[in-house]
């Protein structure tokens, strides 16, 4: 195989109570990538469609992630060209950088004959996230690679667990056309939290994981609460409180900030409810005269796929 074409899905990180450790994969939107072998050692980003992003390998998350993989294979002098067609807007909060980083390492690994398992690709993709946000986090790249829900049990050493997905679960995501940079969203966070808040948060995280294993939608709804991060970040997103209240009023199990924002997600039990929530969320931003994109998606159990 000399060339591979990929669909690289969007993701929702944190999922309210799981800051930096919990994420889920969407069926839409997603980027497309074409990766081909080259006679020139290293990685060249030859084309980016859809958004103005750097072509320079060491300034592009796909290039940095791919180089991390190649550097791990010390004796290999392989070369690759990468084309990226962006349909996930950078700064949207639904894993734009993760899609590129994860797609790059997945595709290169395929073209090399899969020297690494899919799970083993996560640390390489995290190097792209470090470039994008200044932090080594896996809560977007892990679900992009593995599909479904993923839990980062530990970062040192890295230990990622794929979780089950209740069959009927749907996600609605609205992206108001306001950019919140991940680095800026991290700058408002505190480095310590109260014991009371921590107890509430890890109780919700444990309950949410139990709800995924048992398909207990009522328990899931009770656990979709962020005690620590959302109160600090929500002020960066105009209309957040109204959108969240509207989603809950129209049947959402829960609603919160997707990743670092400004996208806002809601989870629901069926497609009809998810679409009602989408219409209600849209009305809020129409009232504010803010442009938006909106997505209604099943949870993607497979992650990146070969086209």
N, C-alpha and C positions, 0 to 999 in steps of 0.2 A: 504494500500500500504506500503510494507516494503522496497522497493528498486526502484530507478528511474535512467534511463540512459538519458543523455542529449547531445545535440549538442550545443556548446557554440561558437558563431561566432566571427570572427575578426571584427574590427571596424577601421574607419578613424576618428581621432579627429582633431579639429580645422577647417578643410576644408578651408584653406587659411585665411579667414577674421574673423573666430570665435574662436580665442584662448581661450581655457578653457571653452567655452560655446556651441560650435557647434560640432556635431559628426554625423556619419552615420554608418549603419550596413551593412556588406557584407554577401553574401550567402556562400562564401568560401574565405579563408580556415576557419577552426574552430577546436576547441578542442572537445574531448568527455570526459564526466565525468560519473562515477557511484557513486551514493550516497545511502547508506543503513542505516537503523536504527540499533542501537547497544545498548546492555544492559549496556555499560560503559558510564556514563555521559560525556558530552563534545564532542569534535571532534578529531578524529584521521585520519591523512592522511596516508593511508596504502600502496599506490602505486602511483608512478609517472612514466609514460612511455614517451619516446621521448626526454627528456632533464633532466639534472642533477639539480634538484631543491630541497630545503630542505623539509624533511618530518615533521620536528618539527612544530606543529600546529601554534605557535606564530611567526614563521619565514616564514610561507607560506601564501600568500595572500588569498587563499581559506579558510584556517583555521581562520585567523584573521577576515575575513568578516563573516564567519559562527558564530564565537563566539560573534560578535557584535549583530547579530540577536538573539542568544540565551540569551545573557545578557539583552536584552530588554524585554524578557519574563521572568521576575524575578523568578516566581514560578516554571518554567519548568526545570526538571532535565533530559532532553532528551539527548540521545547519538547518534552520527552518525560516520560512516566510509566513507571516500572519496577516490576514485581512480581517477586519472587525467591522461589523455592520450593527451600529448601536440603535436599539429600539427602547432600551431602558435609559432614561435620562440621567446623566450624572447629577449627583446632589439630590436625587429624588427620595432617598431613604428606602429604596427597595433593591439594594444590592447591585448597583450598576458596576462598581469596581470589582465586586466579587464575581460577577458573571464573566468578566474579561479574564480575571486572574485564574479562576477555576477552569474556564474553557481552554485557556492556553496550556495548562499542565495536563488536562485530560487529553487533549488532542495530541500533544507531543508524546505523551506516554503511549497512546494508541499506535502512533507511527513508529515508535521504537520497539513495538512488540510487547508492550505492557510489562516492563521491568518492575513497576510498582503496582500495588493494589490501589484501588480507588481511594480507600481511606488513607493510605500512605501519601497521597498527593496533597492532603490538606495543609501540612506545614509549608510546602512550596507556594501554594496559593496564598497563604497568610502573608508571605513577603510582599505580595501586591497590595494587600490591605494595609500593611505597615507604611508603604509609600503613600497610599491614598489618605490615610487618617492619622498616621503617626502612632498607631497602636497595633500590636499583633493580636487580632481577634479572629475567631473562626466561626462566629455565629451566622455569617452569611455564606462563606465558602463551603462550610460543611454540608448544609442542606442543598446547596447548588450541586455539589458533587454526589452526594449520597441519596438525595431525594427525601421527601417526607419531612418529619420533624427530626431534629437532631439536638442532642444535649452534649455540651462540652463539660464532662465531669471534672476534668483537670486540664490545666495548661502546662504544668510542669510536674511530671511528663504529660504530653498531650494524650488525652483519652476521650474519644468521641463515641457516643452511643446513638445509634439510629432507633427512633421510637415509632410505635405504631400510629396509624392515622384512622380515626373513626370514619366509616364509609361515607357518611352524608355531609361531612364537614366542608364548608365553603368559606372563602375569604372574599371580602370586598375591600378594595384599596382606592382611596382618592388621593391624587397628587395635585395639590394647589401649586400654581406656577410661581412658587417662592422658593429660593434656594437656601437651604440650611446646610452649610458645610459640616462634615462629620467632625473635623478638628474643632470647629467653633462650638458644636453641640457638646463635645467632650469638655470644653473649657469651662462650662457652667456647672460641672458636676463637683460634688464634694468628695474628699478623699477619705472621709470617715462618716459613719452613720450611727444612729442610736441603736442600742440593743433591742429596744422595742420594735423599731422599724425592721431590723434584720430578722427578728423572729416572725413578724408578719409576712415578710417577703419569702423566706425559705419555706414557710408553711404553705403559701400559695404555690410555689414552684413544685413542691412535693405533691400537692393535691392535683395540680395540672397534669403532671406525669402519670399519676394514678388514673386520672380521667381519660387520658389517651389510651391506656391499656385496657380499660373497662368500657370504653365508649359511653361514659357517663357525662352527658351533655350538661346536666344540671350542675354537677361538680365542676366541670370545665368553666361554666359561667361564673361560679363563685370564686374561682381562682384567677380569672383574668383581671387582676388588679395590681397596679404598680405603686408600691408604697414609697419608693426611693428616687427613681429617675424621672418619671413623668411629671411630678410637681415642679421640677427644675427646668425641664426642657419644653414643657407645653407653652410657656410664655413666649417662646421663639416662633410659635405657629399661630398666626392670627386666625380666629374662628375655631380653634381646636375644641374648646369646651362645648360650643354649640353643636359642632359636628358629632362629638362623642355622645352628647345627650340625645341627639336626633337618631343616631344609630341604635342606641339602646331602646328608644321609644318605638322603633320599628322592628324590634324582635332580635337584635343582635345578642349573642351570648356575652360578648364583651367587645370593647373597642379601646384602641390606644395608639401610641406613636409607633410607626413602622421604622425600625432602626433608629437613626438620629433625626428622622423627619426630613422634610415637612409632610411626607405622606402619612395618612391616618388609616389604620386598618380596622375592620370589624370581622369577627367570625360568627357564622350562623349555621343552623342545622340543615338547611336545604337551599336549593338554587333560587326558588321563588322568593324566599326571605332575603337572600343576598342581593337580588335585583331590586327589591323594594328599598333596601338600605342604600343601594347605589343612587337611586333616584332622590331619596331624602337627603343624602349627603350633598348631592349636586345642587339641590335647591339652596342650601346654606351658602355655598360659594357664589351661586348666581346672585343671591341677595347682596353679597359683599362685592360683587362685580370683580371677582378674581377668576381668571381662567384656570382650568383644571383638566387633568386626565383621570379617567376612572376605569377600574378593572374589576371584573367579577371572575373568580377563578376557583376551580377545584384545587385541592392540595396535590401537588405533583409528587407521586411516590417514587419516581425514577431518577430525577435530577437531569443533568446534561444528557442529551441524546444525539446520536449520530443520524444525520439526515441523508 
